[in-house]
Amino acid sequence: MKTQRITRATGAPLNRIDGVQKVTGAANYAYEYPVEGVAYVFPVQSTIAKGRVVSIDACAAQALPGVIAVLWHENAPRLAPVEDAELAVFQSDAVAYHGQFVAAVVAETSETARQAANLVAVRYEEQPHDVELRADRGDLYTPEKLGGVYEADTESGDVEAALTSAAVSVDHTYTTPAEHNNPLEPHATIAIWSDEGLTLYDSNQGAHIIRDVVAAAFRLSPERVRVIARYVGGGFGSKSHPHPHTILTVMAAQAARRPVKFALTRQQMFALVGYRTPTIQRIRLGANRNGQLTTIAHDVVAQISNTRGFTETTAIATRMMYAAPNRRTTHRFARLDVPANTLMRAPGECPGMFALESAMDELAIACGLDPIELRIRNEPAVDPESGRPFSSRGLIACLREGAQRFSWAQRDPQPRARRDGPWLIGTGVAASTYPVRQYPATALVQVDRAGRYQVRIDATDIGTGAWTVLTQIAADALEVPPERVQLEIGDSALPRAFVAGASSGTASWGWAIFNAASALRTRLREEYGGSVPAGGLSASGAFDTNPEAQQFSMHAFGAQFAEVRVNVDTGEVGVPRLLGVFAAGRIINPQTASSQLLGGMTMGLSMALHEASVLDPRFGDYVNHDFAEYHIATNADVGAVDVTWIDEEDPHVNPMGAKGIGELGIVGTAAAIANAVYHATGIRIRDLPITLDKLLP
Amino acid sequence: MDLESHPANGLRPSCAQASCKECASLRQDARKYLEITLRVNGATHRLSVDTRTTLLDALRERLGLTDSKKGCDHGQCGACTILLDGRRVTSCLALAVAHQDAQIVTIEGLAVDGDHLHPLQQAFKLPLARSTLVRTLLDLTTEEEEHR
């Protein structure tokens, strides 16, 4: 009897297929490829924030045995004009930020390169710099497109009139500091020139984008540049775009006529690979006595650098979270002489939802309502700004599920109601959300006569589980067990796909793989009667856009719950318990999904209590540029973290029914903790991070 | 300035100023190299290192043992943790020349293949997999056992 094999790889908690390589140290990260005759480059960084280089004296550096070359703007290869001014390494004498590369030494060893870099004497002509972000600056500007995509401002109804006539209102300013992405694996590049072109082993979130930018800068056709990023030790957005170190390494290899490698030091990463902009956010909410919002206004001020700027999309979640007839969001920016900011995990949603969800908690208190009930009363029937229906919206289900698991009903809403010795105990809740984003991708699927499948796509696994999850998606699309599928990712020689970012990977890459697998099965059935020909068979598939994205508003949601303990004597804050309940469509792999969401929540806890990059206005640089002074939450800071999700069927998002989860976990966590701190102490902290000095009288 | 003719691009750079005293002293101050022996994961390696080379760089750059990671190079992240004569050490803060006779164990020394993982590696093969974390935990437990 012949039974049909039913494979259900998606939805199964498959172990990471790259797990053994990682725990045994066998997985090669960018800096770890053995390369014959490799030399080392080490940069000299600007000690001024604005001005120009008057002279470079490389005499002593060049004299050092083992030094191969010293590069600066007067002798460096000329690049083609680059769109991103930060990548114009050594193309002029101009200094635009503290820490900018002004020279570099290539040497036989890293020790010599570093010593020689210290011997390069740089004279500057310093100009006054402007590095302070304030909301009252007269020169704030409105970007043409926010984050390159969105309207900077939106407005409907009459916000000011509605605020004046509101029965209950809150009006507060919330601030978040600069935060650095800090993946554990530093940004690194090995550059190898050959007759065929250029090969880069590079730590990034998308090999194709690195390839395109490097090829253009060095006037090569893209086919002559190959970028390999098979294993990447975290990125959090800081590896989405090319940064100066990759250009520098390629240039150094060109000048030295040898392969050259470079990994940024942790300190260098604070100036050269981006960070999350600080934000100043004023939120005004107006409501009637029942707690129904009549107006929402969210006005944001943030910074970008003079070299390149990502205009942070801080208030975009405010546009779709809650119903209100009168609403406004605005974004203004200060252009400063600072290192370039970039994307950092949930750019926009993460700082924006700290402010909005803190304000919602304040409104609940002002209305005398439970914060969950307040959110339920303001649940919109359709996307309030676009008017489109939601493809699915699980916020209330998450809040209710979380309330039950967290025993929310037993909570006394009165602040300072619970105490355990010197510890004040409080609980808080906040919503999370992240849009469903999907970008073009292509994939190739091949099968041989033995029934082994090869799936090729330039996706990138930055620690997320993409190796495993894409294998599962391919297995189900091909209707074979995952063991029969061999995946190849992380190489610009593979079919093009978008970066691992914007929580878009699984949906976009998965869709392309799904289409390629479908095409292969169709070819196999229709052209070959179901049996694989002698030479094997292959088919390509692509995902371009989701037509339903024009009809529906597509977002994942979540509810974050936090319990905190605050010491009355020292102000110390502990978080013994976090709970996240998420609605993100179909979960492809419960094990890797749980880890991603848990990681996001942990990073949110870290944002709430620890992370802040401190800019010294005298020098224009981030001074706490190492792990001793830039504190990231460690095991000792994290208590029990419970991650769960509700079943959600969404037929509109993609064939897998999956929404992205890479960023959802960090959104709202800081607000839940700040709300819990208020509940514990009666002190409202609107300025992150929540450090003990802010809690002591 | 012409790229080809600039001294910076010669394979043997030389100072343009023959009278420069600093350069003269640098030329004399040749790098100090030492022949050393390192015992790593039961194997013995002979190598010549710059005396400034950290144990981490010796493992990664000279011996190609890249399982120990460089996350901060300041002893703050623990990614470079190794067992040095049974004690946890952040190898980025140790000099290679100072540990010639030590028994060094890195994560590669724990399991020969995927079927014979250390229990901690087995546990971390799950999604939180991080060789660095495994190593730190393992070294911690090993150290505790020895000091019991």
Boltz contact constraints between the chains, C-beta under 6 A:
constraints:
  - contact:
      token1: [A, 16]
      token2: [B, 127]
      max_distance: 6.0
  - contact:
      token1: [A, 16]
      token2: [B, 129]
      max_distance: 6.0
  - contact:
      token1: [A, 19]
      token2: [B, 125]
      max_distance: 6.0
  - contact:
      token1: [A, 19]
      token2: [B, 129]
      max_distance: 6.0
  - contact:
      token1: [A, 20]
      token2: [B, 114]
      max_distance: 6.0
  - contact:
      token1: [A, 22]
      token2: [B, 129]
      max_distance: 6.0
  - contact:
      token1: [A, 22]
      token2: [B, 131]
      max_distance: 6.0
  - contact:
      token1: [A, 23]
      token2: [B, 121]
      max_distance: 6.0
  - contact:
      token1: [A, 23]
      token2: [B, 124]
      max_distance: 6.0
  - contact:
      token1: [A, 23]
      token2: [B, 125]
      max_distance: 6.0
  - contact:
      token1: [A, 23]
      token2: [B, 129]
      max_distance: 6.0
  - contact:
      token1: [A, 23]
      token2: [B, 131]
      max_distance: 6.0
  - contact:
      token1: [A, 23]
      token2: [B, 134]
      max_distance: 6.0
  - contact:
      token1: [A, 24]
      token2: [B, 111]
      max_distance: 6.0
  - contact:
      token1: [A, 25]
      token2: [B, 67]
      max_distance: 6.0
  - contact:
      token1: [A, 25]
      token2: [B, 107]
      max_distance: 6.0
  - contact:
      token1: [A, 25]
      token2: [B, 108]
      max_distance: 6.0
  - contact:
      token1: [A, 25]
      token2: [B, 131]
      max_distance: 6.0
  - contact:
      token1: [A, 32]
      token2: [B, 66]
      max_distance: 6.0
  - contact:
      token1: [A, 34]
      token2: [B, 64]
      max_distance: 6.0
  - contact:
      token1: [A, 59]
      token2: [B, 15]
      max_distance: 6.0
  - contact:
      token1: [A, 59]
      token2: [B, 17]
      max_distance: 6.0
  - contact:
      token1: [A, 59]
      token2: [B, 20]
      max_distance: 6.0
  - contact:
      token1: [A, 59]
      token2: [B, 23]
      max_distance: 6.0
  - contact:
      token1: [A, 60]
      token2: [B, 22]
      max_distance: 6.0
  - contact:
      token1: [A, 60]
      token2: [B, 23]
      max_distance: 6.0
  - contact:
      token1: [A, 60]
      token2: [B, 26]
      max_distance: 6.0
  - contact:
      token1: [A, 62]
      token2: [B, 13]
      max_distance: 6.0
  - contact:
      token1: [A, 62]
      token2: [B, 15]
      max_distance: 6.0
  - contact:
      token1: [A, 63]
      token2: [B, 15]
      max_distance: 6.0
  - contact:
      token1: [A, 63]
      token2: [B, 23]
      max_distance: 6.0
  - contact:
      token1: [A, 63]
      token2: [B, 26]
      max_distance: 6.0
  - contact:
      token1: [A, 63]
      token2: [B, 27]
      max_distance: 6.0
  - contact:
      token1: [A, 64]
      token2: [B, 26]
      max_distance: 6.0
  - contact:
      token1: [A, 65]
      token2: [B, 30]
      max_distance: 6.0
  - contact:
      token1: [A, 67]
      token2: [B, 13]
      max_distance: 6.0
  - contact:
      token1: [A, 69]
      token2: [B, 8]
      max_distance: 6.0
  - contact:
      token1: [A, 69]
      token2: [B, 9]
      max_distance: 6.0
  - contact:
      token1: [A, 70]
      token2: [B, 8]
      max_distance: 6.0
  - contact:
      token1: [A, 74]
      token2: [B, 1]
      max_distance: 6.0
  - contact:
      token1: [A, 75]
      token2: [B, 1]
      max_distance: 6.0
  - contact:
      token1: [A, 75]
      token2: [B, 6]
      max_distance: 6.0
  - contact:
      token1: [A, 75]
      token2: [B, 8]
      max_distance: 6.0
  - contact:
      token1: [A, 109]
      token2: [B, 50]
      max_distance: 6.0
  - contact:
      token1: [A, 111]
      token2: [B, 50]
      max_distance: 6.0
  - contact:
      token1: [A, 111]
      token2: [B, 52]
      max_distance: 6.0
  - contact:
      token1: [A, 184]
      token2: [B, 71]
      max_distance: 6.0
  - contact:
      token1: [A, 255]
      token2: [B, 9]
      max_distance: 6.0
  - contact:
      token1: [A, 266]
      token2: [B, 72]
      max_distance: 6.0
  - contact:
      token1: [A, 591]
      token2: [B, 127]
      max_distance: 6.0
  - contact:
      token1: [A, 592]
      token2: [B, 127]
      max_distance: 6.0
  - contact:
      token1: [A, 595]
      token2: [B, 127]
      max_distance: 6.0
  - contact:
      token1: [A, 595]
      token2: [B, 128]
      max_distance: 6.0
  - contact:
      token1: [A, 626]
      token2: [B, 74]
      max_distance: 6.0
  - contact:
      token1: [A, 627]
      token2: [B, 72]
      max_distance: 6.0
  - contact:
      token1: [A, 627]
      token2: [B, 76]
      max_distance: 6.0
  - contact:
      token1: [A, 627]
      token2: [B, 77]
      max_distance: 6.0
  - contact:
      token1: [A, 628]
      token2: [B, 76]
      max_distance: 6.0
